[in-house]
Amino acid sequence: MNLNVPQFLSYSRDGLQLAYFDEGDPSGFPVLLIHGFASSASVNWVHPGWVKTLGDAGYRVIALDNRGHGASDKPHDADAYYPATMAEDSVGLLNHLGIAEAHVMGYSMGARISAFVAMAHPERVRSLVFGGLGIGMVDGVGDWDPIADALRAPSLDVVTHERGRMFRAFADQTKSDRIALAACIETSRVLVTREEAAKIDIPTLIAVGTKDDIAGSGKELAQLMPHAKAIDIPGRDHMLAVGDRVFKAAVLEFYREIDASA
């Protein structure tokens, strides 16, 4: 399996240089992938096999490193990381590439950003996939302030909060800019209201691991939305669900249904 990191290019928006790749079948329908907090396009989509899976299925596969992440610029100001702002980065990439419409898939924070893309620019989104985020998109995903504290701590050794330790270790492993991530976590958690969720009438697939203690129920979120369905990713937690073959198979089937009726 070829999981080599593709060539990254960059485009500019909002005074920032943002990194992205454009892979898969260049003549295929585009899929825009939006990664999660403290991750990157490579960590979230290349290494777990998504780029190969979608490319082999005939799709053009586009992903960006969100601001504050990967090879993109990393502002330290929390005001830079509201989801509506980050959603415009994704739409800006579609504009940069001359793409009118795409399937949009996000994982965790990327799912939240995807929802904001759909709310602001529904005409650009053929379908949505929310991975790793269910009713937490509306109700919140618990207290994340300890994660910001953990990211700002002098070392992992002094972090006692369990979820804080998990994300600090992940950030250290990915050699992330921890100050940028701490700023991001403070403002990127803006909730989608129930009324807003009910207005997203784009076909949506919601996929959450059965051991995920962050996302909240996918089925509860699907019930709020007019054209959404939820699937379980069996036996997977928040970190391990992203590359699961059940998830991949469900997405490919979902896309086949959508594309057949488009």
N, C-alpha and C positions, 0 to 999 in steps of 0.2 A: 504493500500500500504506500503510495507516495504522499507523505505528509510533510514534505519540505515546505518551508515558509516561502510563500510567493514573493515576487518583487513588489515592494511598496512604492507608491507614487504619493504625491501630496497636492492638495489644493488649499486655497486660502479663503477663510470666512471670518468675519468679525475680528479681523486683525490677528488671527491665529493661523498657523500652518497645521493642517490636519492630514494624517497619513491614511491611506486606503490601499486596497488591492482590488483588481478587476480580473477575475479568473473564470474557469469553467468554459462553457461553449459560448463564444462571442455572439453567435446568432440566436442563442436561446433566450427565453423570457427571463428578465432579471429578477434575482432574489437579493434583497438588501438585508444584510445581517448586522445586528446591533448588539454588541457584547455587554456583559455585566460589570458591576462595580469591582474595581481592583484587578480586572482581567484585561484582555486585549483581543484584537481580531485573531491573532495567531493562537493564543491560549484557548479562546472560547470556540473557535471555528475551524482552525487548521488542524491542530493536534488531535482533537476528538473526531476528526474524519468528516466533518460536515462539508467542507469545500469539495472533497473527492466525491462524497455521496451525491451532492446536488449537481456537480459537474458531470458525473457519469450518467445522471438522469436527464441531461440535456439542458440544464439551466446555466445562465450566466450568473456568476456568483460574485457579489460585491460586498465588501465589508470595510468599515472604517475603524480606526482607533479613536474612541471618543476623546474629546478634550480632557486633559489630565491623565491620559492613559497611553501606554504603548509608545509609539514614535511620534505622537501628536504633541503640540505645545501644551504646557501644563501651568495654567495660571494658578496663583495661590489665593485668589480672591473668591470667596464663597459665592458671590453674586454671579460668577461665570457659569454656575452649574445647575441652574434651574432646568427642569426637564423640557420646558417649552423652548428654551434656548438651545439645548442639546438636540432637540428634535429638528430645529432649523439647520443644524450642522448636517444631519442626515439628508434632509431635503436639498440642502446646498450641494451635497455630493451628487444626487440625482440630476440636479440642474447642470452641474459641472460636466457630467457625462452625457447630457442630452437625453435623459431617460424620462419619459412622460409618466410611466406607471410601473410598479414593481410589487411582487410579493414582499412583505416586510416581516422579518422574524427577529425577535429580541429575546434575550435571556436575562431574567432577574431585572436589574436596573434597565437593561436594554428593552425588556418588555414594557416597562413604564414609559420609556422614551418612545417606543413604537406606538403606544396608545396616544401620546401627544402628537405624533406625526399624523395619525389617523384623524384626530379631532381637528387639527388645523388645516390639513390638506387631504380630505378623503378621496379626492379625485386622483391622487397619486398612488393609492394603495389598492391593489387588487384583492389581497387577503392579508390577514394578520396571524402570526403565531406568537403566543405568549408562552415562553418556557420559564419555569422556575418562579412564577408569580401568579397567584390566584387572587382570592378576595383581599389579600394584603395590599393589592393595588388601590383598593378603596378604603379599607379599614386600617391600613398601616401594618408594619412588620415588626412591631416591638420597639424597644428603646435602643437606638443605635448611637446615642451619645458616647457610651463606653467604647465604641469602635473608633470614633474620632480620637478619644483620649489614648487608646491603645496605639493608634497610628502615630501620635505625637510623642509617645513615651520614648525615653532614651534607648531602651532595648526591650526585646521580648521578655527578658528575664523578670522585669518588674510588672508585667501585665498579668493580672489575676482573673479578669473577666473572661469566661470561656469563649464567647463569640468574638470578643475583642482579640483574644489570642489567635483564634482561627484566621481572622482577616489580617492581623499583623504578620503572622507567619506567611500567609499567601502573598502579601505585599512585599515582604522581604525576599521570598522565593522568586517573584517576578521582577525584582529590582525596581520597584515602582517608586515614584516621587510621593513619599508618604504625606508630605504637607499638602500637596495638591489633592490627594485622596481624602484627607481629613476635611479640606474645604468642600470637596464634592459631596461628601456624605451629609454635610450640614444642610444643603439646599436641594439635593437631587431627589428628596423623598416627598415632594409635593404630591398629594393624593389626587386621584381621579375621583370626582364625586359620583354618587350613584346615578344622578341625573345625567352626567356626562357619559358614563358607561352605557346607559340605556340608549343614548343617541348614536353610539358607534354601530352602524348597521352593516358594516363590512363583514364578510364571512371570516370567522375567527376560530382558531384551534388553541385550546389552553392545555398545557401539559405540565404536570407537577409530579415530582417523585413522592412515593407513598411514605418515605421517611424524611421528607423535607419539613423541617420545623421553622422555616422562615416564610415560605410563600403564602401560606393560607390556602383554603380550599379552592381548587380550580372549578369545581362544579358550582360553588356559590357564585363565583364571578360570572360563569357562563349563564346562570339563570337571570342575571341582570341585563344581559346583552341579547338583542333580538336574533342574531345569527351566529351564536357561539356554541361550541361543544367542547367538553373537557374529556381528557383521557388521563389515566394514572400511568406513571412510569414505575413499574413494580420494584420495590426493594431499594430504591435509590434516594439518597439525601440530596441536599441543595447543590453540593459540589460535584457529585458523581452523575447526576441525572442528564447533564448536558450532552454527553456523547452516547447515550444509551440507544441500542438498536431498536427498541420498541418506539422510542421517540422519533427516530429517523424514519422508520417505516410508516408511522402515522402521518408524519409531515408529507412524505412522498404521495401517499394515498390521498390526502387532503388536497394537495396541489393538482393531482390528476383530475379529481372531481371538479375543482374550480376552473381549471384550464379547459376542460371539456365543455363547460357551459359558457365560457367567455366568448 
